[in-house]
Amino acid sequence: MAKTHRVTFKKSGITIEVAEDEYILEKAEEAGMDLPYDCRSGTCTTCMQRCLEGEVDQDLAFAISDEELEEGYRLICIGSPLSDVTLDA
Ligand code: FES
């Protein structure tokens, strides 16, 4: 069974549990959050959120630039937590 981490949405004041084989966007929706998205496949950047703490897997993040990654942005539609994570959302 995949390891689970806590994902905190700082502005919303919501914390959810997301496993390393699940996507943050999907679990946030299940928790009742209404976050922006479009393609849900890592190609449009609509779901991009800034990661303040922790690591988010971005193996399928085709549309994000190196600069955006450096600035802490992550695509959460294809993003799985690799540690406890805090997002600025
Ligand atoms: S919804 Fe398009 S990259 Fe995430």
Residues whose N, C-alpha, C, O or C-beta is under 5 A from the ligand:
A	BS01	FES	Y37 D38 C39 R40 S41 G42 T43 C44 T45 T46 C47 L75 C77
